[in-house]
Amino acid sequence: MSLELTLALLAASALFGIFCGWRGARPLDLTKGPRMVPWRFLMLLCAALVMLLLIHLIALLGGGPVARPY
């Protein structure tokens, strides 16, 4: 995966995670019925994806292990 794609996915997943956190923190409105979207779970999935993308970004920028010529 290229650097540009990694940065784009990182930004998109971070923004979506922030949006999900905002929606999940809103108080319940029982007149509208139950929530049909699990916003807090989606926020946790986005956080896990952000962590994986950060690890991949560090590896792309040269922070990963050195390849051994076998």
Predicted model as a PDB file, atoms N, CA, C, CB and O in Angstrom, pLDDT in the B-factor column:
MODEL        1                                                                  
ATOM      1  N   MET A   1       0.846  -1.159   0.000  1.00 82.00           N  
ATOM      2  CA  MET A   1       0.000   0.000   0.000  1.00 82.00           C  
ATOM      3  C   MET A   1       0.901   1.235   0.000  1.00 82.00           C  
ATOM      4  CB  MET A   1      -0.967  -0.009   1.217  1.00 82.00           C  
ATOM      5  O   MET A   1       1.900   1.283   0.718  1.00 82.00           O  
ATOM      6  N   SER A   2       0.544   2.223  -0.801  1.00 86.00           N  
ATOM      7  CA  SER A   2       1.385   3.410  -0.941  1.00 86.00           C  
ATOM      8  C   SER A   2       1.210   4.353   0.259  1.00 86.00           C  
ATOM      9  CB  SER A   2       1.051   4.148  -2.252  1.00 86.00           C  
ATOM     10  O   SER A   2       0.302   4.203   1.076  1.00 86.00           O  
ATOM     11  N   LEU A   3       2.112   5.317   0.323  1.00 89.00           N  
ATOM     12  CA  LEU A   3       2.085   6.290   1.410  1.00 89.00           C  
ATOM     13  C   LEU A   3       0.837   7.164   1.316  1.00 89.00           C  
ATOM     14  CB  LEU A   3       3.351   7.163   1.386  1.00 89.00           C  
ATOM     15  O   LEU A   3       0.208   7.465   2.330  1.00 89.00           O  
ATOM     16  N   GLU A   4       0.480   7.568   0.102  1.00 93.00           N  
ATOM     17  CA  GLU A   4      -0.687   8.439  -0.070  1.00 93.00           C  
ATOM     18  C   GLU A   4      -1.976   7.730   0.357  1.00 93.00           C  
ATOM     19  CB  GLU A   4      -0.798   8.898  -1.534  1.00 93.00           C  
ATOM     20  O   GLU A   4      -2.826   8.318   1.026  1.00 93.00           O  
ATOM     21  N   LEU A   5      -2.108   6.471  -0.035  1.00 95.00           N  
ATOM     22  CA  LEU A   5      -3.299   5.706   0.339  1.00 95.00           C  
ATOM     23  C   LEU A   5      -3.346   5.480   1.846  1.00 95.00           C  
ATOM     24  CB  LEU A   5      -3.328   4.358  -0.401  1.00 95.00           C  
ATOM     25  O   LEU A   5      -4.417   5.548   2.449  1.00 95.00           O  
ATOM     26  N   THR A   6      -2.213   5.216   2.449  1.00 93.00           N  
ATOM     27  CA  THR A   6      -2.160   5.022   3.901  1.00 93.00           C  
ATOM     28  C   THR A   6      -2.578   6.292   4.630  1.00 93.00           C  
ATOM     29  CB  THR A   6      -0.748   4.601   4.339  1.00 93.00           C  
ATOM     30  O   THR A   6      -3.346   6.230   5.589  1.00 93.00           O  
ATOM     31  N   LEU A   7      -2.079   7.444   4.183  1.00 95.00           N  
ATOM     32  CA  LEU A   7      -2.439   8.703   4.830  1.00 95.00           C  
ATOM     33  C   LEU A   7      -3.919   9.039   4.631  1.00 95.00           C  
ATOM     34  CB  LEU A   7      -1.571   9.836   4.290  1.00 95.00           C  
ATOM     35  O   LEU A   7      -4.570   9.550   5.542  1.00 95.00           O  
ATOM     36  N   ALA A   8      -4.443   8.753   3.445  1.00 97.00           N  
ATOM     37  CA  ALA A   8      -5.857   9.019   3.181  1.00 97.00           C  
ATOM     38  C   ALA A   8      -6.752   8.129   4.050  1.00 97.00           C  
ATOM     39  CB  ALA A   8      -6.174   8.797   1.689  1.00 97.00           C  
ATOM     40  O   ALA A   8      -7.734   8.602   4.622  1.00 97.00           O  
ATOM     41  N   LEU A   9      -6.413   6.849   4.146  1.00 96.00           N  
ATOM     42  CA  LEU A   9      -7.192   5.939   4.987  1.00 96.00           C  
ATOM     43  C   LEU A   9      -7.077   6.305   6.462  1.00 96.00           C  
ATOM     44  CB  LEU A   9      -6.735   4.497   4.771  1.00 96.00           C  
ATOM     45  O   LEU A   9      -8.040   6.180   7.219  1.00 96.00           O  
ATOM     46  N   LEU A  10      -5.897   6.755   6.862  1.00 97.00           N  
ATOM     47  CA  LEU A  10      -5.690   7.166   8.250  1.00 97.00           C  
ATOM     48  C   LEU A  10      -6.555   8.374   8.586  1.00 97.00           C  
ATOM     49  CB  LEU A  10      -4.209   7.487   8.503  1.00 97.00           C  
ATOM     50  O   LEU A  10      -7.195   8.404   9.637  1.00 97.00           O  
ATOM     51  N   ALA A  11      -6.580   9.361   7.710  1.00 97.00           N  
ATOM     52  CA  ALA A  11      -7.398  10.553   7.945  1.00 97.00           C  
ATOM     53  C   ALA A  11      -8.886  10.206   7.935  1.00 97.00           C  
ATOM     54  CB  ALA A  11      -7.097  11.626   6.885  1.00 97.00           C  
ATOM     55  O   ALA A  11      -9.639  10.673   8.790  1.00 97.00           O  
ATOM     56  N   ALA A  12      -9.310   9.390   6.971  1.00 97.00           N  
ATOM     57  CA  ALA A  12     -10.724   9.034   6.873  1.00 97.00           C  
ATOM     58  C   ALA A  12     -11.188   8.231   8.084  1.00 97.00           C  
ATOM     59  CB  ALA A  12     -10.979   8.241   5.598  1.00 97.00           C  
ATOM     60  O   ALA A  12     -12.269   8.487   8.615  1.00 97.00           O  
ATOM     61  N   SER A  13     -10.390   7.270   8.523  1.00 97.00           N  
ATOM     62  CA  SER A  13     -10.799   6.460   9.665  1.00 97.00           C  
ATOM     63  C   SER A  13     -10.754   7.265  10.966  1.00 97.00           C  
ATOM     64  CB  SER A  13      -9.905   5.224   9.781  1.00 97.00           C  
ATOM     65  O   SER A  13     -11.570   7.033  11.858  1.00 97.00           O  
ATOM     66  N   ALA A  14      -9.823   8.199  11.087  1.00 97.00           N  
ATOM     67  CA  ALA A  14      -9.787   9.043  12.286  1.00 97.00           C  
ATOM     68  C   ALA A  14     -11.005   9.963  12.331  1.00 97.00           C  
ATOM     69  CB  ALA A  14      -8.489   9.877  12.324  1.00 97.00           C  
ATOM     70  O   ALA A  14     -11.623  10.125  13.384  1.00 97.00           O  
ATOM     71  N   LEU A  15     -11.350  10.564  11.197  1.00 98.00           N  
ATOM     72  CA  LEU A  15     -12.524  11.441  11.162  1.00 98.00           C  
ATOM     73  C   LEU A  15     -13.819  10.666  11.405  1.00 98.00           C  
ATOM     74  CB  LEU A  15     -12.599  12.167   9.819  1.00 98.00           C  
ATOM     75  O   LEU A  15     -14.703  11.140  12.119  1.00 98.00           O  
ATOM     76  N   PHE A  16     -13.933   9.485  10.818  1.00 97.00           N  
ATOM     77  CA  PHE A  16     -15.129   8.674  11.039  1.00 97.00           C  
ATOM     78  C   PHE A  16     -15.205   8.200  12.485  1.00 97.00           C  
ATOM     79  CB  PHE A  16     -15.145   7.473  10.088  1.00 97.00           C  
ATOM     80  O   PHE A  16     -16.294   8.115  13.054  1.00 97.00           O  
ATOM     81  N   GLY A  17     -14.055   7.892  13.082  1.00 97.00           N  
ATOM     82  CA  GLY A  17     -14.037   7.505  14.494  1.00 97.00           C  
ATOM     83  C   GLY A  17     -14.465   8.640  15.401  1.00 97.00           C  
ATOM     84  O   GLY A  17     -15.180   8.417  16.378  1.00 97.00           O  
ATOM     85  N   ILE A  18     -14.038   9.860  15.091  1.00 97.00           N  
ATOM     86  CA  ILE A  18     -14.461  11.026  15.869  1.00 97.00           C  
ATOM     87  C   ILE A  18     -15.961  11.243  15.712  1.00 97.00           C  
ATOM     88  CB  ILE A  18     -13.686  12.290  15.431  1.00 97.00           C  
ATOM     89  O   ILE A  18     -16.654  11.539  16.685  1.00 97.00           O  
ATOM     90  N   PHE A  19     -16.461  11.096  14.489  1.00 97.00           N  
ATOM     91  CA  PHE A  19     -17.897  11.235  14.251  1.00 97.00           C  
ATOM     92  C   PHE A  19     -18.687  10.177  15.020  1.00 97.00           C  
ATOM     93  CB  PHE A  19     -18.200  11.133  12.751  1.00 97.00           C  
ATOM     94  O   PHE A  19     -19.717  10.485  15.619  1.00 97.00           O  
ATOM     95  N   CYS A  20     -18.208   8.935  15.004  1.00 96.00           N  
ATOM     96  CA  CYS A  20     -18.894   7.860  15.729  1.00 96.00           C  
ATOM     97  C   CYS A  20     -18.860   8.103  17.232  1.00 96.00           C  
ATOM     98  CB  CYS A  20     -18.259   6.503  15.404  1.00 96.00           C  
ATOM     99  O   CYS A  20     -19.829   7.805  17.931  1.00 96.00           O  
ATOM    100  N   GLY A  21     -17.756   8.639  17.729  1.00 95.00           N  
ATOM    101  CA  GLY A  21     -17.680   8.967  19.152  1.00 95.00           C  
ATOM    102  C   GLY A  21     -18.661  10.060  19.537  1.00 95.00           C  
ATOM    103  O   GLY A  21     -19.265  10.012  20.609  1.00 95.00           O  
ATOM    104  N   TRP A  22     -18.819  11.041  18.664  1.00 95.00           N  
ATOM    105  CA  TRP A  22     -19.781  12.111  18.922  1.00 95.00           C  
ATOM    106  C   TRP A  22     -21.207  11.578  18.908  1.00 95.00           C  
ATOM    107  CB  TRP A  22     -19.627  13.230  17.889  1.00 95.00           C  
ATOM    108  O   TRP A  22     -22.013  11.927  19.770  1.00 95.00           O  
ATOM    109  N   ARG A  23     -21.517  10.736  17.931  1.00 93.00           N  
ATOM    110  CA  ARG A  23     -22.877  10.185  17.848  1.00 93.00           C  
ATOM    111  C   ARG A  23     -23.152   9.222  18.994  1.00 93.00           C  
ATOM    112  CB  ARG A  23     -23.086   9.471  16.507  1.00 93.00           C  
ATOM    113  O   ARG A  23     -24.276   9.169  19.493  1.00 93.00           O  
ATOM    114  N   GLY A  24     -22.158   8.468  19.417  1.00 92.00           N  
ATOM    115  CA  GLY A  24     -22.353   7.522  20.511  1.00 92.00           C  
ATOM    116  C   GLY A  24     -22.490   8.180  21.864  1.00 92.00           C  
ATOM    117  O   GLY A  24     -23.059   7.593  22.784  1.00 92.00           O  
ATOM    118  N   ALA A  25     -21.972   9.401  22.002  1.00 92.00           N  
ATOM    119  CA  ALA A  25     -22.017  10.092  23.287  1.00 92.00           C  
ATOM    120  C   ALA A  25     -23.299  10.903  23.477  1.00 92.00           C  
ATOM    121  CB  ALA A  25     -20.819  11.000  23.420  1.00 92.00           C  
ATOM    122  O   ALA A  25     -23.550  11.425  24.563  1.00 92.00           O  
ATOM    123  N   ARG A  26     -24.097  11.006  22.437  1.00 90.00           N  
ATOM    124  CA  ARG A  26     -25.350  11.756  22.555  1.00 90.00           C  
ATOM    125  C   ARG A  26     -26.322  11.003  23.465  1.00 90.00           C  
ATOM    126  CB  ARG A  26     -25.986  11.991  21.155  1.00 90.00           C  
ATOM    127  O   ARG A  26     -26.331   9.772  23.486  1.00 90.00           O  
ATOM    128  N   PRO A  27     -27.138  11.744  24.215  1.00 89.00           N  
ATOM    129  CA  PRO A  27     -28.093  11.065  25.121  1.00 89.00           C  
ATOM    130  C   PRO A  27     -29.187  10.353  24.332  1.00 89.00           C  
ATOM    131  CB  PRO A  27     -28.733  12.081  26.098  1.00 89.00           C  
ATOM    132  O   PRO A  27     -29.512  10.726  23.205  1.00 89.00           O  
ATOM    133  N   LEU A  28     -29.739   9.325  24.955  1.00 87.00           N  
ATOM    134  CA  LEU A  28     -30.810   8.566  24.325  1.00 87.00           C  
ATOM    135  C   LEU A  28     -32.074   9.398  24.223  1.00 87.00           C  
ATOM    136  CB  LEU A  28     -31.086   7.285  25.102  1.00 87.00           C  
ATOM    137  O   LEU A  28     -32.406  10.164  25.128  1.00 87.00           O  
ATOM    138  N   ASP A  29     -32.775   9.239  23.112  1.00 86.00           N  
ATOM    139  CA  ASP A  29     -34.076   9.871  22.926  1.00 86.00           C  
ATOM    140  C   ASP A  29     -35.083   8.749  22.690  1.00 86.00           C  
ATOM    141  CB  ASP A  29     -34.063  10.908  21.725  1.00 86.00           C  
ATOM    142  O   ASP A  29     -35.198   8.228  21.580  1.00 86.00           O  
ATOM    143  N   LEU A  30     -35.802   8.386  23.732  1.00 87.00           N  
ATOM    144  CA  LEU A  30     -36.709   7.249  23.660  1.00 87.00           C  
ATOM    145  C   LEU A  30     -37.929   7.511  22.795  1.00 87.00           C  
ATOM    146  CB  LEU A  30     -37.148   6.868  25.034  1.00 87.00           C  
ATOM    147  O   LEU A  30     -38.618   6.568  22.408  1.00 87.00           O  
ATOM    148  N   THR A  31     -38.214   8.780  22.480  1.00 90.00           N  
ATOM    149  CA  THR A  31     -39.349   9.065  21.603  1.00 90.00           C  
ATOM    150  C   THR A  31     -39.047   8.684  20.159  1.00 90.00           C  
ATOM    151  CB  THR A  31     -39.721  10.543  21.684  1.00 90.00           C  
ATOM    152  O   THR A  31     -39.965   8.395  19.391  1.00 90.00           O  
ATOM    153  N   LYS A  32     -37.768   8.679  19.782  1.00 87.00           N  
ATOM    154  CA  LYS A  32     -37.374   8.279  18.424  1.00 87.00           C  
ATOM    155  C   LYS A  32     -37.187   6.772  18.292  1.00 87.00           C  
ATOM    156  CB  LYS A  32     -36.089   8.985  18.027  1.00 87.00           C  
ATOM    157  O   LYS A  32     -37.090   6.253  17.180  1.00 87.00           O  
ATOM    158  N   GLY A  33     -37.135   6.079  19.403  1.00 83.00           N  
ATOM    159  CA  GLY A  33     -36.928   4.640  19.373  1.00 83.00           C  
ATOM    160  C   GLY A  33     -35.473   4.291  19.659  1.00 83.00           C  
ATOM    161  O   GLY A  33     -34.661   5.170  19.945  1.00 83.00           O  
ATOM    162  N   PRO A  34     -35.149   3.006  19.582  1.00 84.00           N  
ATOM    163  CA  PRO A  34     -33.781   2.584  19.895  1.00 84.00           C  
ATOM    164  C   PRO A  34     -32.808   2.963  18.772  1.00 84.00           C  
ATOM    165  CB  PRO A  34     -33.736   1.066  20.140  1.00 84.00           C  
ATOM    166  O   PRO A  34     -33.199   3.167  17.622  1.00 84.00           O  
ATOM    167  N   ARG A  35     -31.545   3.049  19.144  1.00 84.00           N  
ATOM    168  CA  ARG A  35     -30.501   3.303  18.148  1.00 84.00           C  
ATOM    169  C   ARG A  35     -30.272   2.034  17.339  1.00 84.00           C  
ATOM    170  CB  ARG A  35     -29.176   3.775  18.825  1.00 84.00           C  
ATOM    171  O   ARG A  35     -30.156   0.940  17.891  1.00 84.00           O  
ATOM    172  N   MET A  36     -30.212   2.197  16.047  1.00 89.00           N  
ATOM    173  CA  MET A  36     -30.031   1.037  15.182  1.00 89.00           C  
ATOM    174  C   MET A  36     -28.581   0.879  14.733  1.00 89.00           C  
ATOM    175  CB  MET A  36     -30.936   1.146  13.971  1.00 89.00           C  
ATOM    176  O   MET A  36     -28.219  -0.149  14.161  1.00 89.00           O  
ATOM    177  N   VAL A  37     -27.755   1.881  14.986  1.00 90.00           N  
ATOM    178  CA  VAL A  37     -26.345   1.830  14.599  1.00 90.00           C  
ATOM    179  C   VAL A  37     -25.501   1.772  15.869  1.00 90.00           C  
ATOM    180  CB  VAL A  37     -25.950   3.065  13.716  1.00 90.00           C  
ATOM    181  O   VAL A  37     -25.655   2.623  16.744  1.00 90.00           O  
ATOM    182  N   PRO A  38     -24.616   0.791  15.986  1.00 93.00           N  
ATOM    183  CA  PRO A  38     -23.766   0.689  17.181  1.00 93.00           C  
ATOM    184  C   PRO A  38     -22.580   1.653  17.097  1.00 93.00           C  
ATOM    185  CB  PRO A  38     -23.258  -0.756  17.357  1.00 93.00           C  
ATOM    186  O   PRO A  38     -21.471   1.247  16.748  1.00 93.00           O  
ATOM    187  N   TRP A  39     -22.817   2.928  17.417  1.00 93.00           N  
ATOM    188  CA  TRP A  39     -21.807   3.964  17.212  1.00 93.00           C  
ATOM    189  C   TRP A  39     -20.554   3.730  18.041  1.00 93.00           C  
ATOM    190  CB  TRP A  39     -22.384   5.315  17.542  1.00 93.00           C  
ATOM    191  O   TRP A  39     -19.454   3.977  17.549  1.00 93.00           O  
ATOM    192  N   ARG A  40     -20.675   3.271  19.259  1.00 94.00           N  
ATOM    193  CA  ARG A  40     -19.489   3.064  20.114  1.00 94.00           C  
ATOM    194  C   ARG A  40     -18.632   1.913  19.601  1.00 94.00           C  
ATOM    195  CB  ARG A  40     -19.915   2.787  21.570  1.00 94.00           C  
ATOM    196  O   ARG A  40     -17.404   1.977  19.642  1.00 94.00           O  
ATOM    197  N   PHE A  41     -19.283   0.869  19.122  1.00 95.00           N  
ATOM    198  CA  PHE A  41     -18.527  -0.252  18.553  1.00 95.00           C  
ATOM    199  C   PHE A  41     -17.810   0.178  17.275  1.00 95.00           C  
ATOM    200  CB  PHE A  41     -19.464  -1.446  18.265  1.00 95.00           C  
ATOM    201  O   PHE A  41     -16.667  -0.217  17.045  1.00 95.00           O  
ATOM    202  N   LEU A  42     -18.468   0.977  16.447  1.00 96.00           N  
ATOM    203  CA  LEU A  42     -17.813   1.490  15.243  1.00 96.00           C  
ATOM    204  C   LEU A  42     -16.643   2.395  15.593  1.00 96.00           C  
ATOM    205  CB  LEU A  42     -18.813   2.246  14.374  1.00 96.00           C  
ATOM    206  O   LEU A  42     -15.637   2.406  14.883  1.00 96.00           O  
ATOM    207  N   MET A  43     -16.761   3.154  16.676  1.00 96.00           N  
ATOM    208  CA  MET A  43     -15.663   3.995  17.123  1.00 96.00           C  
ATOM    209  C   MET A  43     -14.464   3.139  17.527  1.00 96.00           C  
ATOM    210  CB  MET A  43     -16.109   4.883  18.293  1.00 96.00           C  
ATOM    211  O   MET A  43     -13.324   3.482  17.213  1.00 96.00           O  
ATOM    212  N   LEU A  44     -14.712   2.040  18.215  1.00 97.00           N  
ATOM    213  CA  LEU A  44     -13.620   1.151  18.609  1.00 97.00           C  
ATOM    214  C   LEU A  44     -12.967   0.484  17.398  1.00 97.00           C  
ATOM    215  CB  LEU A  44     -14.134   0.086  19.572  1.00 97.00           C  
ATOM    216  O   LEU A  44     -11.749   0.307  17.369  1.00 97.00           O  
ATOM    217  N   LEU A  45     -13.767   0.118  16.406  1.00 97.00           N  
ATOM    218  CA  LEU A  45     -13.200  -0.448  15.183  1.00 97.00           C  
ATOM    219  C   LEU A  45     -12.324   0.573  14.454  1.00 97.00           C  
ATOM    220  CB  LEU A  45     -14.320  -0.938  14.257  1.00 97.00           C  
ATOM    221  O   LEU A  45     -11.261   0.231  13.936  1.00 97.00           O  
ATOM    222  N   CYS A  46     -12.772   1.806  14.421  1.00 97.00           N  
ATOM    223  CA  CYS A  46     -11.964   2.860  13.790  1.00 97.00           C  
ATOM    224  C   CYS A  46     -10.669   3.095  14.562  1.00 97.00           C  
ATOM    225  CB  CYS A  46     -12.767   4.169  13.700  1.00 97.00           C  
ATOM    226  O   CYS A  46      -9.624   3.337  13.958  1.00 97.00           O  
ATOM    227  N   ALA A  47     -10.728   3.028  15.872  1.00 97.00           N  
ATOM    228  CA  ALA A  47      -9.515   3.203  16.678  1.00 97.00           C  
ATOM    229  C   ALA A  47      -8.515   2.077  16.403  1.00 97.00           C  
ATOM    230  CB  ALA A  47      -9.866   3.249  18.182  1.00 97.00           C  
ATOM    231  O   ALA A  47      -7.311   2.320  16.319  1.00 97.00           O  
ATOM    232  N   ALA A  48      -9.012   0.851  16.265  1.00 97.00           N  
ATOM    233  CA  ALA A  48      -8.123  -0.269  15.949  1.00 97.00           C  
ATOM    234  C   ALA A  48      -7.521  -0.097  14.556  1.00 97.00           C  
ATOM    235  CB  ALA A  48      -8.885  -1.610  16.041  1.00 97.00           C  
ATOM    236  O   ALA A  48      -6.341  -0.382  14.353  1.00 97.00           O  
ATOM    237  N   LEU A  49      -8.321   0.366  13.599  1.00 97.00           N  
ATOM    238  CA  LEU A  49      -7.817   0.596  12.249  1.00 97.00           C  
ATOM    239  C   LEU A  49      -6.787   1.715  12.226  1.00 97.00           C  
ATOM    240  CB  LEU A  49      -8.965   0.925  11.304  1.00 97.00           C  
ATOM    241  O   LEU A  49      -5.799   1.629  11.498  1.00 97.00           O  
ATOM    242  N   VAL A  50      -7.004   2.758  13.008  1.00 97.00           N  
ATOM    243  CA  VAL A  50      -6.029   3.850  13.094  1.00 97.00           C  
ATOM    244  C   VAL A  50      -4.701   3.335  13.642  1.00 97.00           C  
ATOM    245  CB  VAL A  50      -6.569   4.994  13.983  1.00 97.00           C  
ATOM    246  O   VAL A  50      -3.637   3.710  13.150  1.00 97.00           O  
ATOM    247  N   MET A  51      -4.763   2.481  14.657  1.00 97.00           N  
ATOM    248  CA  MET A  51      -3.521   1.930  15.212  1.00 97.00           C  
ATOM    249  C   MET A  51      -2.775   1.091  14.181  1.00 97.00           C  
ATOM    250  CB  MET A  51      -3.820   1.083  16.451  1.00 97.00           C  
ATOM    251  O   MET A  51      -1.555   1.203  14.062  1.00 97.00           O  
ATOM    252  N   LEU A  52      -3.490   0.256  13.438  1.00 95.00           N  
ATOM    253  CA  LEU A  52      -2.842  -0.552  12.406  1.00 95.00           C  
ATOM    254  C   LEU A  52      -2.249   0.326  11.304  1.00 95.00           C  
ATOM    255  CB  LEU A  52      -3.840  -1.544  11.806  1.00 95.00           C  
ATOM    256  O   LEU A  52      -1.153   0.053  10.813  1.00 95.00           O  
ATOM    257  N   LEU A  53      -2.964   1.365  10.918  1.00 95.00           N  
ATOM    258  CA  LEU A  53      -2.449   2.255   9.883  1.00 95.00           C  
ATOM    259  C   LEU A  53      -1.251   3.057  10.367  1.00 95.00           C  
ATOM    260  CB  LEU A  53      -3.538   3.194   9.414  1.00 95.00           C  
ATOM    261  O   LEU A  53      -0.347   3.347   9.583  1.00 95.00           O  
ATOM    262  N   LEU A  54      -1.228   3.419  11.640  1.00 94.00           N  
ATOM    263  CA  LEU A  54      -0.044   4.103  12.179  1.00 94.00           C  
ATOM    264  C   LEU A  54       1.176   3.189  12.176  1.00 94.00           C  
ATOM    265  CB  LEU A  54      -0.317   4.602  13.604  1.00 94.00           C  
ATOM    266  O   LEU A  54       2.283   3.628  11.865  1.00 94.00           O  
ATOM    267  N   ILE A  55       0.979   1.941  12.517  1.00 91.00           N  
ATOM    268  CA  ILE A  55       2.084   0.981  12.474  1.00 91.00           C  
ATOM    269  C   ILE A  55       2.580   0.813  11.041  1.00 91.00           C  
ATOM    270  CB  ILE A  55       1.645  -0.384  13.056  1.00 91.00           C  
ATOM    271  O   ILE A  55       3.786   0.747  10.799  1.00 91.00           O  
ATOM    272  N   HIS A  56       1.653   0.744  10.099  1.00 91.00           N  
ATOM    273  CA  HIS A  56       2.036   0.616   8.697  1.00 91.00           C  
ATOM    274  C   HIS A  56       2.750   1.879   8.205  1.00 91.00           C  
ATOM    275  CB  HIS A  56       0.799   0.334   7.831  1.00 91.00           C  
ATOM    276  O   HIS A  56       3.692   1.792   7.419  1.00 91.00           O  
ATOM    277  N   LEU A  57       2.305   3.042   8.664  1.00 91.00           N  
ATOM    278  CA  LEU A  57       2.949   4.295   8.277  1.00 91.00           C  
ATOM    279  C   LEU A  57       4.380   4.368   8.802  1.00 91.00           C  
ATOM    280  CB  LEU A  57       2.142   5.486   8.791  1.00 91.00           C  
ATOM    281  O   LEU A  57       5.281   4.815   8.093  1.00 91.00           O  
ATOM    282  N   ILE A  58       4.585   3.937  10.022  1.00 90.00           N  
ATOM    283  CA  ILE A  58       5.938   3.928  10.585  1.00 90.00           C  
ATOM    284  C   ILE A  58       6.841   2.975   9.799  1.00 90.00           C  
ATOM    285  CB  ILE A  58       5.902   3.523  12.076  1.00 90.00           C  
ATOM    286  O   ILE A  58       8.010   3.275   9.559  1.00 90.00           O  
ATOM    287  N   ALA A  59       6.294   1.834   9.404  1.00 87.00           N  
ATOM    288  CA  ALA A  59       7.070   0.884   8.614  1.00 87.00           C  
ATOM    289  C   ALA A  59       7.389   1.460   7.237  1.00 87.00           C  
ATOM    290  CB  ALA A  59       6.309  -0.444   8.473  1.00 87.00           C  
ATOM    291  O   ALA A  59       8.474   1.228   6.705  1.00 87.00           O  
ATOM    292  N   LEU A  60       6.456   2.206   6.660  1.00 88.00           N  
ATOM    293  CA  LEU A  60       6.717   2.823   5.354  1.00 88.00           C  
ATOM    294  C   LEU A  60       7.784   3.910   5.439  1.00 88.00           C  
ATOM    295  CB  LEU A  60       5.431   3.409   4.784  1.00 88.00           C  
ATOM    296  O   LEU A  60       8.576   4.088   4.514  1.00 88.00           O  
ATOM    297  N   LEU A  61       7.796   4.624   6.542  1.00 88.00           N  
ATOM    298  CA  LEU A  61       8.752   5.722   6.696  1.00 88.00           C  
ATOM    299  C   LEU A  61      10.128   5.244   7.159  1.00 88.00           C  
ATOM    300  CB  LEU A  61       8.212   6.738   7.678  1.00 88.00           C  
ATOM    301  O   LEU A  61      11.010   6.065   7.413  1.00 88.00           O  
ATOM    302  N   GLY A  62      10.318   3.957   7.271  1.00 83.00           N  
ATOM    303  CA  GLY A  62      11.635   3.435   7.585  1.00 83.00           C  
ATOM    304  C   GLY A  62      11.840   3.043   9.022  1.00 83.00           C  
ATOM    305  O   GLY A  62      12.973   2.778   9.424  1.00 83.00           O  
ATOM    306  N   GLY A  63      10.812   2.995   9.798  1.00 70.00           N  
ATOM    307  CA  GLY A  63      10.955   2.640  11.204  1.00 70.00           C  
ATOM    308  C   GLY A  63      10.800   1.161  11.465  1.00 70.00           C  
ATOM    309  O   GLY A  63      10.861   0.724  12.615  1.00 70.00           O  
ATOM    310  N   GLY A  64      10.602   0.391  10.431  1.00 61.00           N  
ATOM    311  CA  GLY A  64      10.398  -1.037  10.600  1.00 61.00           C  
ATOM    312  C   GLY A  64      11.709  -1.788  10.715  1.00 61.00           C  
ATOM    313  O   GLY A  64      12.780  -1.182  10.678  1.00 61.00           O  
ATOM    314  N   PRO A  65      11.633  -3.092  10.853  1.00 64.00           N  
ATOM    315  CA  PRO A  65      12.850  -3.890  10.938  1.00 64.00           C  
ATOM    316  C   PRO A  65      13.601  -3.916   9.596  1.00 64.00           C  
ATOM    317  CB  PRO A  65      12.510  -5.317  11.382  1.00 64.00           C  
ATOM    318  O   PRO A  65      13.006  -3.819   8.523  1.00 64.00           O  
ATOM    319  N   VAL A  66      14.897  -4.047   9.701  1.00 62.00           N  
ATOM    320  CA  VAL A  66      15.745  -4.080   8.510  1.00 62.00           C  
ATOM    321  C   VAL A  66      15.639  -5.471   7.887  1.00 62.00           C  
ATOM    322  CB  VAL A  66      17.238  -3.727   8.860  1.00 62.00           C  
ATOM    323  O   VAL A  66      15.738  -6.484   8.581  1.00 62.00           O  
ATOM    324  N   ALA A  67      15.436  -5.505   6.574  1.00 65.00           N  
ATOM    325  CA  ALA A  67      15.349  -6.780   5.891  1.00 65.00           C  
ATOM    326  C   ALA A  67      16.729  -7.447   5.833  1.00 65.00           C  
ATOM    327  CB  ALA A  67      14.776  -6.591   4.475  1.00 65.00           C  
ATOM    328  O   ALA A  67      17.728  -6.805   5.508  1.00 65.00           O  
ATOM    329  N   ARG A  68      16.763  -8.706   6.144  1.00 65.00           N  
ATOM    330  CA  ARG A  68      18.022  -9.458   6.137  1.00 65.00           C  
ATOM    331  C   ARG A  68      18.182 -10.190   4.814  1.00 65.00           C  
ATOM    332  CB  ARG A  68      18.073 -10.459   7.314  1.00 65.00           C  
ATOM    333  O   ARG A  68      17.276 -10.913   4.401  1.00 65.00           O  
ATOM    334  N   PRO A  69      19.295 -10.021   4.152  1.00 70.00           N  
ATOM    335  CA  PRO A  69      19.512 -10.739   2.890  1.00 70.00           C  
ATOM    336  C   PRO A  69      19.885 -12.193   3.150  1.00 70.00           C  
ATOM    337  CB  PRO A  69      20.610 -10.054   2.060  1.00 70.00           C  
ATOM    338  O   PRO A  69      20.987 -12.465   3.627  1.00 70.00           O  
ATOM    339  N   TYR A  70      19.028 -13.096   2.859  1.00 70.00           N  
ATOM    340  CA  TYR A  70      19.303 -14.514   3.108  1.00 70.00           C  
ATOM    341  C   TYR A  70      19.713 -15.157   1.822  1.00 70.00           C  
ATOM    342  CB  TYR A  70      18.082 -15.238   3.708  1.00 70.00           C  
ATOM    343  O   TYR A  70      19.994 -16.355   1.793  1.00 70.00           O  
TER     344      TYR A  70                                                      
ENDMDL                                                                          
END                                                                             
